[in-house]
Amino acid sequence: MKLDPNLAQSIVDKMMKSVPYNINMMNEKGIIIASGDKTRIHTLHIGAVDTIQSGKTKPMIQSFGKYGQPGVNIPVQFNNETIGVIGITGDPEKVTPLASLLKISTELLISQINNTKVEGRRKESLNHFLYEWTNTEDALANDELQLRAETLNIDLSINRYIVLIETNDLSELQISPFDFSYKKTPEEYLLIVRNETDLKRYLKFSKENHLMIGISDKLVNLKQAVRQAQDTITVSKELQLEGFYHFKEVRFLNHILDSNLYSKKALSVFKSFLKTKSGLELIDTIDCYFKHNGNVTETSKALNVHRNTTNYRLNNISEYFGLDLRDLTDVLQLYVNFLYFKKYQYEHR
C-alpha cells in the first residue's frame, strides 16, 4: 500500500484550513508528495527519512533548509508497515498533538479506502463468476467453475430460481444472504434465488413498484433458467398479459410462439382489421372472447355491448377466417393465429 499524492494533497489542503501551520506528507522514501508549500513537493525531507527508518515520531529542533524545518514528523502506518510520514512545521510541543490527530485520521481513511478497494475487487470477481455460472450449460461438469464455486463457498448442485427484474436500480430491495444478484443489462437485474420465501418477497416488491418480472422454474441449470425467466417477460410483453410472472404460467404460450404454426393468410386478415373501425372492434372482441374462455355473456359484459352484438361479431370473425367457433379445432386455430398477431403487433408497435 502506498500513499496516493492526490489523496495526500487533499488531506493537507483540508487540514491547513483549520491549523496555522504548514503540513507536509512524505512517501515511503521520504520524498514530499503533498505540502502547503508547493515549492517543496518532490524534494527530500531529512526528518522523514529518519522517521521511516526508526518507525517512531521524531521532533525536528533544527532547520535543514530546503530538506526540513523545525517541527515534528510522525509515521503513517498500514498493516504495521510505515508507508509515509506526516510533518507539521512549528514548535514541536505545539504541533505534536495535531500531528497525532492527523496521523489517526489519515490511517483510518487509508484503511477505509483499502477496504473499499478489496470489497470492489471481491464484488467484481463474484459478478464475473455469476455471469459465467448463468451462461454455462452444464456448470457441474465445468471443473474450473466448480473450483471457483468452492472458493466462494457456493454449491452449484442446488436447485435455484432465476428472477429477472426490469429496473435500473434495485438498491431498495434487500437481497437474502442465500441469494446472489448482478446487473445483467443497464435496465435489468438478475437474481439467483434459493428459497420460496425470498422469491415471494421479491415478487411482492416488483408488484408494489410496478416492475416487470420473470421467474424461472427451480433448476440446477441456470442458463436454462435464465432463458425461462427472459421468455416469461417476453411472452408477457408480446401478448400483453397481466399477472403472469412465472414461466410455468406461460410455458404453453411460449411453445406455441416458438413453433411457427401460424397461417400467413390468417395473419394477413388480422392486419387488415387494423385499417378500419369495425376491424378494430373485431380484434377487441376476439381478445376479450379468449380472455373470458369463450363465454359470450362475460365477453359482452366486458365489452359493454349486447349479447347479440357479440354473436354478430363472432359470426363475422368465423366468415373472415373460414372457421367454425363451435368446433374446438377451429377455435384452437384462431387462438394460435391470434397469438402470433399479438406478437406481430408488439414487434411492430
C-alpha positions, -999 to +999 in steps of 0.1 A: +000+000+000+014+034-010+002+069-002-015+085-032-002+120-039-036+133-049-052+119-017-023+133+004-026+168-011-064+167-005-058+159+032-032+186+035-054+213+019-083+205+041-062+204+073-045+236+066-078+254+065-080+246+103-044+249+115-020+278+113+010+256+104+024+242+072+018+205+067+039+181+046+032+145+036+060+123+025+060+089+008+078+057+020+111+071+007+109+104+025+100+124-007+075+152-001+044+143-022+020+169-007+025+202+010+011+236+019+042+249+003+041+237-033+077+245-039+088+217-016+069+190-034+092+163-049+121+173-026+137+150+000+127+155+037+156+145+060+134+143+091+110+119+073+139+096+063+149+093+100+113+087+110+108+060+084+140+042+095+130+043+132+093+039+128+089+065+156+077+101+160+106+124+156+107+161+166+130+184+145+146+211+166+170+225+140+165+236+104+178+216+074+169+244+050+150+230+020+153+195+034+133+202+065+122+228+090+117+226+128+086+207+137+075+171+142+074+141+119+051+112+126+049+079+108+018+068+088+013+031+091-008+005+073-007-032+083+021-024+107+043-010+079+054+026+076+041+038+043+048+075+047+053+104+071+033+135+082+053+165+091+040+197+106+062+228+108+064+247+141+072+243+178+073+205+183+055+208+217+026+226+200+023+207+167+028+171+180-008+167+192-021+180+159+002+156+140-011+127+161-047+135+153-038+139+116-020+105+117-050+088+131-074+104+106-051+096+077-046+059+087-084+055+092-090+070+057-064+048+041-078+017+058-113+026+046-101+032+010-082-001+011-113-020+024-134-004-003-109-015-030-108-050-016-146-052-015-148-038-050-124-065-063-144-091-044-177-079-060-161-078-094-148-113-090-182-125-078-201-108-106-177-124-131-184-158-116-221-152-115-221-143-152-201-174-161-224-196-139-256-183-156-241-187-191-227-222-187-249-250-200-236-276-175-219-259-146-214-292-127-192-305-155-170-274-156-140-281-133-128-245-134-162-232-124-166-258-097-132-248-082-142-211-082-175-220-066-158-239-038-136-208-032-167-187-029-185-213-008-212-218-034-229-252-040-236-255-077-258-286-073-286-268-055-318-261-075-324-224-077-348-199-093-336-172-118-355-139-114-352-111-139-364-077-128-366-048-153-352-018-134-320+002-134-320+005-096-326-023-071-310-006-041-343-006-021-347-044-023-329-063+004-313-094-011-312-125+011-277-137+022-285-170+005-291-153-029-270-135-055-276-107-078-259-087-106-268-062-132-274-082-164-281-051-185-283-014-178-321-019-174-323-054-159-312-072-127-307-109-124-313-127-091-303-162-083-327-173-056-327-203-033-358-201-011-395-198-019-400-173+009-375-149-006-389-155-040-423-143-028-408-112-012-390-103-045-423-108-064-442-086-039-416-059-042-418-059-080-456-058-079-457-029-055-432-010-076-449-019-109-417-036-123-417-063-150-405-096-135-399-131-149-394-161-127-380-195-139-386-230-127-363-242-099-334-257-118-297-266-114-291-255-150-291-217-145-285-210-182-318-227-190-334-209-160-323-175-174-339-184-207-371-192-189-372-160-169-365-140-201-391-159-220-417-151-193-411-114-197-410-116-235-443-135-238-460-113-212-450-082-233-458-097-267-493-109-256-499-080-232-505-104-203-512-091-168-505-110-137-482-136-153-448-138-135-438-175-135-425-194-166-449-223-157-478-198-164-466-190-199-449-223-209-476-234-233-479-200-249-441-198-253-441-232-270-468-220-294-450-189-303-418-209-308-435-234-331-443-212-361-477-228-365-494-196-377-511-191-410-498-162-432-533-159-446-548-155-412-521-130-401-529-110-433-566-109-423-557-097-388-535-069-403-565-058-425-586-054-394-562-027-382-573-004-410-610+000-401-630+009-371-651-023-375-619-043-378-606-029-346-639-039-329-634-075-342-599-075-327-612-063-293-639-089-295-615-118-302-592-107-275-620-104-249-636-137-261-604-156-254-597-138-221-631-150-209-626-186-221-652-183-249-680-172-227-702-150-248-721-135-218-689-125-200-674-112-232-704-090-238-702-076-203-665-068-206-671-051-240-702-033-227-723-044-257-754-065-261-750-103-264-765-102-299-738-077-309-711-101-297-726-130-315-728-109-347-692-100-345-682-136-338-701-147-369-682-121-389-650-134-375-659-170-385-666-159-420-634-139-424-613-168-413-634-196-426-637-212-392-665-226-370-661-213-334-683-242-323-655-266-334-627-269-309-600-275-336-611-243-354-611-223-321-576-235-315-565-224-350-580-189-344-563-188-309-529-197-323-531-172-351-543-145-328-513-151-305-490-146-335-509-115-344-504-101-309-467-108-312-467-091-346-483-060-331-457-059-303-428-062-327-441-035-350-455-011-324 
